């Protein structure tokens, strides 16, 4: 085989993402990107253990044993929960089914991959979210004296303001923001659904300042990297991690918290709940498919439970003991461009 000739796995992955998922399965862009992230992680893991570049991986490196070891790595080394582990496995199962129709000679091994079971959920860990002083510390650590600091501040402020998913934020274009009253952004969410989310006047001012650096084109991406390309989910994670690290010396409550972009979404939901916003409004605000998802935040917020308790019991009957504990509630480069 020539050095520059793609492997069977590489060719299959390209058709998997270009044709099978969007055309034959009709998956949304958000779902395709989730599958992409799962397979990038698997390819990196497989390449490291096969001691070869990702571009040299082939079908023989996609095995049930490798998948099982990869899932253990996700939980042990990356600290992923059962839900994330199962989501990654779902992507690998879909790829295995696709490969079975194209490479029948690998059918036996692909069936073994499909036999790798999903793990039943144990006790759900409490949702991580940021308190008011932690939000202030995080935003206060951003140096706004330069263009990229202004971008980062606007990015984080908008995520706190809207509770949007990270993909919804980085997909924003100039045409999606209204910086004049009534201020709002138009978010494109899961299932190709669109919703309007109000924003604070100061957030609108931040976006107006940011849009001055974007081309005067309604289709121009709002949040870009230093190469002028659309900011990626990995880029947002890196930005958030940088400012969390910078905030820890002055805000020790951040130390030990597992904070990722979705934590900001949880934070918005919890603070809306604390402010007395009803569940139906929060559900619409966050773009949840059902109220069941929104109810997760009621189980997560201890302050709301305390308020409910004082409403149910008269003052002289209200418990005075300690508060109840919170219940457990090359190839990769191309993939990143999807």
C-alpha positions in Angstrom: 0.0 0.0 0.0 1.3 3.4 -0.9 2.2 5.7 2.0 -0.3 8.4 1.0 -3.2 6.0 0.3 -6.0 6.2 2.9 -6.8 3.0 4.8 -10.1 1.1 4.6 -11.0 2.6 8.0 -10.3 6.1 6.8 -12.3 5.7 3.7 -15.2 4.2 5.7 -15.1 7.0 8.2 -15.3 9.6 5.5 -18.4 8.0 3.9 -19.9 7.4 7.3 -19.8 11.1 8.1 -20.4 12.5 4.6 -23.2 10.2 3.5 -24.5 7.7 6.0 -25.3 9.8 9.0 -26.6 13.0 7.3 -28.3 11.4 4.3 -29.3 7.8 5.1 -29.9 8.3 8.8 -31.0 11.9 8.6 -29.1 12.9 11.7 -28.9 16.5 12.8 -25.6 18.4 12.7 -25.5 18.3 16.5 -25.8 14.5 16.6 -23.2 14.1 13.9 -20.8 16.3 15.9 -21.4 14.2 19.0 -20.5 11.1 17.0 -17.4 12.9 15.6 -16.2 13.7 19.1 -16.6 10.1 20.3 -14.7 8.7 17.3 -11.9 11.3 17.6 -11.4 10.1 21.2 -11.4 6.5 20.2 -9.0 7.1 17.3 -6.6 8.9 19.6 -6.8 6.1 22.2 -6.4 3.3 19.6 -3.4 5.1 17.9 -1.6 5.5 21.3 -2.0 1.9 22.2 -1.2 0.6 18.7 1.9 2.9 18.7 1.1 4.3 15.2 -0.3 7.5 13.8 -4.0 7.9 13.5 -3.7 7.9 9.7 -2.3 4.4 9.8 -5.1 2.9 11.8 -7.1 0.3 9.9 -10.1 -2.0 10.4 -8.1 -4.4 12.5 -7.7 -1.7 15.2 -11.4 -1.5 15.6 -12.1 -4.5 17.9 -14.3 -5.4 20.8 -11.3 -5.6 23.1 -10.1 -2.2 22.0 -13.6 -0.7 22.5 -13.9 -2.3 26.0 -10.5 -0.9 27.0 -11.4 2.5 25.6 -14.7 2.7 27.6 -12.7 1.8 30.8 -10.2 4.5 29.9 -13.1 7.1 29.6 -14.3 6.3 33.1 -10.9 5.7 34.8 -8.7 8.3 33.2 -11.1 11.0 31.8 -13.5 10.8 34.7 -16.5 10.4 32.4 -19.8 9.3 33.9 -22.0 6.4 32.8 -24.2 8.5 30.6 -21.1 9.9 28.7 -19.6 6.4 28.5 -22.8 5.0 27.0 -23.1 7.9 24.5 -19.6 7.1 23.2 -20.5 3.5 22.9 -23.7 4.3 21.0 -21.5 6.1 18.4 -19.2 3.1 18.1 -22.1 0.7 17.8 -23.5 2.8 14.9 -20.1 2.7 13.2 -19.9 -1.1 13.7 -23.3 -1.6 12.0 -22.3 0.6 9.1 -19.0 -1.3 8.6 -20.8 -4.6 8.8 -22.6 -3.8 5.5 -19.3 -2.7 3.8 -16.8 -5.2 5.1 -18.6 -8.6 5.6 -15.2 -10.2 6.1 -15.0 -8.4 9.5 -18.6 -9.3 10.5 -17.7 -11.6 13.4 -15.5 -9.0 15.1 -18.1 -6.2 14.4 -20.8 -8.4 16.0 -18.6 -8.7 19.1 -18.4 -4.9 19.2 -22.2 -4.7 19.0 -22.3 -7.1 21.9 -20.4 -4.7 24.2 -23.2 -3.7 26.6 -24.3 -0.4 27.8 -23.7 0.1 31.5 -26.7 0.6 33.8 -26.6 3.9 35.6 -25.7 3.9 39.2 -26.3 6.7 41.7 -26.2 9.9 39.7 -23.6 12.4 40.8 -24.9 15.9 41.8 -24.9 18.5 39.0 -22.0 20.9 39.2 -22.9 24.6 38.9 -21.3 27.9 39.8 -22.5 30.2 42.6 -22.7 33.9 42.2 -19.2 34.6 43.6 -17.7 32.0 41.4 -19.3 33.5 38.3 -17.9 36.9 39.3 -14.4 35.4 39.9 -14.5 33.7 36.5 -15.5 36.8 34.6 -13.2 39.0 36.6 -10.2 36.9 35.6 -10.6 37.9 31.9 -8.2 40.6 30.7 -10.5 42.8 28.6 -7.8 45.1 27.4 -7.3 43.2 24.2 -9.5 41.8 21.4 -9.3 38.2 22.5 -10.0 38.9 26.1 -13.1 40.9 24.9 -14.1 37.8 22.8 -13.7 35.5 25.8 -15.6 37.8 28.1 -18.5 38.1 25.7 -18.5 34.3 25.1 -18.7 33.5 28.8 -21.2 36.2 29.6 -23.5 35.1 26.8 -23.3 31.5 27.9 -24.3 32.5 31.5 -27.0 34.8 30.1 -28.6 32.2 27.8 -27.7 28.8 29.2 -27.2 27.8 25.6 -25.4 24.6 24.5 -21.8 25.3 23.5 -22.6 24.3 19.9 -25.5 26.8 19.8 -23.1 29.6 20.9 -20.3 28.9 18.4 -22.8 28.5 15.5 -24.1 32.1 16.1 -23.9 34.4 13.1 -24.3 38.2 12.9 -27.8 37.7 11.7 -28.7 35.8 14.9 -28.1 38.7 17.3 -30.2 41.8 18.0 -28.2 44.3 19.9 -30.9 47.0 19.8 -34.0 46.7 22.1 -35.5 44.3 22.5 -32.1 42.5 22.9 -32.1 38.8 22.0 -30.2 36.1 20.2 -31.6 33.4 17.9 -30.3 29.9 18.8 -30.4 26.9 16.6 -30.6 23.8 18.8 -31.1 20.1 18.7 -33.5 18.7 16.1 -33.0 21.8 14.0 -35.2 23.7 16.4 -34.8 27.5 16.7 -35.6 29.6 19.7 -35.3 33.2 20.7 -33.5 34.0 24.0 -33.6 37.4 25.6 -30.2 38.9 26.7 -29.3 41.7 29.1 -28.4 45.1 27.7 -24.8 44.8 28.9 -24.6 41.4 27.0 -26.0 43.1 23.9 -23.3 45.8 24.2 -20.6 43.1 24.5 -21.9 41.4 21.3 -22.1 44.7 19.5 -18.5 45.4 20.3 -17.5 41.9 19.3 -19.4 42.1 15.9 -17.2 45.1 15.0 -14.4 42.6 14.4 -16.5 40.3 12.2 -17.0 40.9 8.5 -20.0 43.1 7.6 -21.9 40.0 6.4 -25.1 38.6 8.1 -23.7 35.1 7.6 -20.4 35.9 9.3 -19.6 33.7 12.3 -19.6 35.7 15.5 -17.1 33.8 17.6 -13.8 33.0 15.7 -10.4 31.9 16.7 -7.1 33.8 16.0 -7.0 32.3 12.5 -10.4 33.8 11.7 -12.1 30.4 11.7 -15.2 29.4 13.7 -14.4 28.7 17.4 -14.7 25.0 18.1 -16.1 23.2 21.1 -12.5 22.2 22.0 -11.6 25.9 21.8 -14.4 26.9 24.2 -13.4 24.2 26.7 -9.8 25.5 26.5 -10.9 29.1 27.1 -13.1 28.1 30.1 -10.3 25.9 31.6 -7.9 28.8 31.4 -10.1 31.2 33.3 -11.1 28.6 35.9 -7.4 27.9 36.6 -6.8 31.7 36.9 -9.7 32.1 39.3 -8.8 29.2 41.7 -6.1 31.2 43.8 -8.8 33.7 44.8 -11.8 31.4 44.8 -10.9 28.2 46.5 -14.5 26.8 46.1 -13.7 26.3 42.4 -10.9 23.9 43.3 -12.0 20.3 42.8 -15.1 21.2 40.8 -15.3 19.5 37.4 -16.2 22.5 35.3 -16.9 22.2 31.5 -18.9 24.3 29.1 -22.1 22.5 30.0 -21.6 23.5 33.6 -22.4 27.1 32.5 -25.8 25.8 31.2 -26.5 24.1 34.5 -25.6 27.3 36.3 -28.1 29.3 34.3 -30.8 26.8 34.9 -30.2 26.7 38.6 -30.2 30.5 39.0 -33.4 30.8 37.0 -34.9 28.2 39.3 -33.7 30.1 42.4 -35.2 33.3 41.0 -38.7 31.7 40.9 -38.9 31.1 37.2 -41.4 28.3 36.4 -40.3 25.1 34.9 -42.2 25.6 31.6 -40.3 28.9 31.0 -37.0 27.4 31.9 -37.6 24.5 29.6 -38.4 26.8 26.7 -35.4 29.0 27.7 -33.0 26.1 27.5 -34.6 24.4 24.6 -35.4 21.1 26.4 -37.5 18.6 24.5 -39.5 17.7 27.6 -40.1 19.0 31.1 -38.6 15.9 32.5 -35.1 17.2 31.6 -35.8 20.5 33.3 -36.9 18.8 36.5 -33.4 17.5 36.9 -32.5 21.0 38.2 -35.1 20.8 40.9 -33.4 17.7 42.3 -30.0 19.4 42.1 -30.6 22.7 43.9 -30.4 22.4 47.7 -31.5 26.1 48.3 -34.7 25.5 46.5 -35.4 22.5 48.7 -34.8 24.5 51.8 -37.2 27.2 50.6 -39.8 24.6 49.9 -39.3 23.1 53.4 -39.9 26.4 55.1 -43.1 26.9 53.1 -44.4 23.5 54.1 -43.5 23.6 57.8 -44.3 26.4 60.2 -41.2 28.1 61.7 -41.4 26.2 65.0 -41.5 22.9 63.2 -38.8 23.6 60.6 -35.8 21.3 61.1 -32.9 23.0 62.8 -30.3 20.3 62.2 -27.7 20.3 59.5 -29.1 20.6 56.0 -30.0 17.5 54.1 -27.2 16.3 51.8 -27.7 16.8 48.1 -29.0 13.5 46.7 -27.0 11.8 44.0 -28.6 13.1 41.3 -4.9 14.7 8.8 -8.0 12.4 9.8 -8.9 14.0 13.2 -8.4 17.5 11.7 -10.9 16.7 9.0 -13.4 15.4 11.5 -13.1 18.6 13.5 -14.2 20.6 10.5 -17.6 18.9 10.4 
